[in-house]
Amino acid sequence: MRKKENKAEKCRDCNKVVTDKDAGILCKLCERWFHATCQKISEDAYAFFKKNESMHWYCEICNRSVGKILQSLVHMSKWQDLLEEQMQKVSQEVREMREDIKMMKETAKETEVKLDTLKQS
């Protein structure tokens, strides 16, 4: 992984500087540098992350947090789906009520006209 030049970053685990010569890896969440060995990352895994820089790697602490965040997002997504379904039902009921009110107004006008006609005769 590439380190920012001219900035001494210390490994959060061992507190030693992670240099460009070290097998250093950046946590995508906390944005802290680690020695791959301090995080028990094998040489093969490190080579994979180095080759595929678009892959996201999380340190042990952030990895636990990411799991909790993902669980919360799944839960929120289910609630959002339920709320959207309920909103669609409410919207349909409102449309039906508007139609009912419109029909009642028309019936009331017709009744009023009939009453006026009866009064005049």
One Martini backbone bead per residue (centre of mass of N, CA, C, O) as a GRO file, in nm:
protein
  121
    1MET     BB    1   0.100   0.034   0.017
    2ARG     BB    2   0.054   0.371   0.002
    3LYS     BB    3   0.218   0.642   0.126
    4LYS     BB    4   0.249   0.932   0.253
    5GLU     BB    5   0.448   1.175   0.202
    6ASN     BB    6   0.606   1.339   0.466
    7LYS     BB    7   0.455   1.128   0.674
    8ALA     BB    8   0.457   1.016   0.995
    9GLU     BB    9   0.338   0.695   1.053
   10LYS     BB   10   0.189   0.513   1.306
   11CYS     BB   11   0.140   0.230   1.443
   12ARG     BB   12  -0.122   0.138   1.643
   13ASP     BB   13   0.016  -0.113   1.776
   14CYS     BB   14   0.353  -0.038   1.800
   15ASN     BB   15   0.439   0.275   1.744
   16LYS     BB   16   0.572   0.255   1.469
   17VAL     BB   17   0.694   0.344   1.185
   18VAL     BB   18   0.552   0.363   0.861
   19THR     BB   19   0.707   0.278   0.581
   20ASP     BB   20   0.764   0.228   0.245
   21LYS     BB   21   0.927  -0.047   0.320
   22ASP     BB   22   0.685  -0.141   0.448
   23ALA     BB   23   0.410  -0.343   0.535
   24GLY     BB   24   0.156  -0.134   0.474
   25ILE     BB   25  -0.177  -0.050   0.609
   26LEU     BB   26  -0.495   0.096   0.542
   27CYS     BB   27  -0.761   0.208   0.706
   28LYS     BB   28  -1.076   0.301   0.575
   29LEU     BB   29  -1.194   0.421   0.846
   30CYS     BB   30  -0.955   0.547   1.044
   31GLU     BB   31  -0.688   0.613   0.879
   32ARG     BB   32  -0.473   0.400   0.970
   33TRP     BB   33  -0.163   0.266   1.019
   34PHE     BB   34  -0.012  -0.060   0.947
   35HIS     BB   35   0.130  -0.342   1.010
   36ALA     BB   36   0.077  -0.641   0.882
   37THR     BB   37   0.193  -0.805   1.123
   38CYS     BB   38   0.022  -0.667   1.350
   39GLN     BB   39  -0.252  -0.782   1.187
   40LYS     BB   40  -0.203  -1.071   1.072
   41ILE     BB   41  -0.098  -1.046   0.771
   42SER     BB   42  -0.036  -1.203   0.513
   43GLU     BB   43   0.151  -1.200   0.233
   44ASP     BB   44  -0.079  -1.272   0.040
   45ALA     BB   45  -0.283  -1.065   0.141
   46TYR     BB   46  -0.108  -0.818   0.096
   47ALA     BB   47  -0.069  -0.859  -0.208
   48PHE     BB   48  -0.366  -0.835  -0.275
   49PHE     BB   49  -0.411  -0.544  -0.165
   50LYS     BB   50  -0.190  -0.414  -0.337
   51LYS     BB   51  -0.320  -0.499  -0.615
   52ASN     BB   52  -0.619  -0.417  -0.474
   53GLU     BB   53  -0.689  -0.095  -0.391
   54SER     BB   54  -1.015  -0.114  -0.394
   55MET     BB   55  -0.994  -0.254  -0.146
   56HIS     BB   56  -1.121  -0.302   0.175
   57TRP     BB   57  -0.963  -0.228   0.485
   58TYR     BB   58  -0.986  -0.343   0.830
   59CYS     BB   59  -0.934  -0.323   1.128
   60GLU     BB   60  -1.021  -0.487   1.403
   61ILE     BB   61  -1.188  -0.260   1.530
   62CYS     BB   62  -1.347  -0.165   1.274
   63ASN     BB   63  -1.468  -0.437   1.192
   64ARG     BB   64  -1.670  -0.447   1.425
   65SER     BB   65  -1.815  -0.182   1.353
   66VAL     BB   66  -1.902  -0.255   1.066
   67GLY     BB   67  -2.089  -0.485   1.146
   68LYS     BB   68  -2.285  -0.307   1.310
   69ILE     BB   69  -2.355  -0.110   1.085
   70LEU     BB   70  -2.471  -0.317   0.886
   71GLN     BB   71  -2.696  -0.415   1.070
   72SER     BB   72  -2.835  -0.140   1.094
   73LEU     BB   73  -2.889  -0.101   0.791
   74VAL     BB   74  -3.070  -0.345   0.755
   75HIS     BB   75  -3.280  -0.261   0.961
   76MET     BB   76  -3.348   0.015   0.829
   77SER     BB   77  -3.436  -0.099   0.556
   78LYS     BB   78  -3.678  -0.258   0.660
   79TRP     BB   79  -3.826  -0.013   0.780
   80GLN     BB   80  -3.847   0.146   0.519
   81ASP     BB   81  -4.016  -0.058   0.364
   82LEU     BB   82  -4.253  -0.052   0.562
   83LEU     BB   83  -4.312   0.254   0.543
   84GLU     BB   84  -4.365   0.260   0.237
   85GLU     BB   85  -4.604   0.069   0.244
   86GLN     BB   86  -4.776   0.241   0.435
   87MET     BB   87  -4.780   0.496   0.259
   88GLN     BB   88  -4.931   0.369   0.022
   89LYS     BB   89  -5.186   0.304   0.179
   90VAL     BB   90  -5.251   0.592   0.270
   91SER     BB   91  -5.265   0.717  -0.011
   92GLN     BB   92  -5.501   0.542  -0.106
   93GLU     BB   93  -5.700   0.629   0.114
   94VAL     BB   94  -5.701   0.930   0.041
   95ARG     BB   95  -5.808   0.897  -0.244
   96GLU     BB   96  -6.072   0.759  -0.160
   97MET     BB   97  -6.174   0.991   0.020
   98ARG     BB   98  -6.188   1.204  -0.200
   99GLU     BB   99  -6.396   1.056  -0.368
  100ASP     BB  100  -6.613   1.044  -0.150
  101ILE     BB  101  -6.639   1.349  -0.109
  102LYS     BB  102  -6.715   1.417  -0.397
  103MET     BB  103  -6.974   1.245  -0.399
  104MET     BB  104  -7.110   1.386  -0.157
  105LYS     BB  105  -7.125   1.666  -0.284
  106GLU     BB  106  -7.295   1.584  -0.527
  107THR     BB  107  -7.531   1.470  -0.361
  108ALA     BB  108  -7.590   1.732  -0.206
  109LYS     BB  109  -7.659   1.903  -0.456
  110GLU     BB  110  -7.888   1.726  -0.562
  111THR     BB  111  -8.058   1.747  -0.304
  112GLU     BB  112  -8.084   2.055  -0.305
  113VAL     BB  113  -8.229   2.075  -0.576
  114LYS     BB  114  -8.473   1.898  -0.499
  115LEU     BB  115  -8.564   2.075  -0.261
  116ASP     BB  116  -8.609   2.332  -0.424
  117THR     BB  117  -8.820   2.208  -0.612
  118LEU     BB  118  -9.021   2.129  -0.386
  119LYS     BB  119  -9.062   2.417  -0.272
  120GLN     BB  120  -9.173   2.542  -0.550
  121SER     BB  121  -9.437   2.335  -0.575
   0.00000   0.00000   0.00000
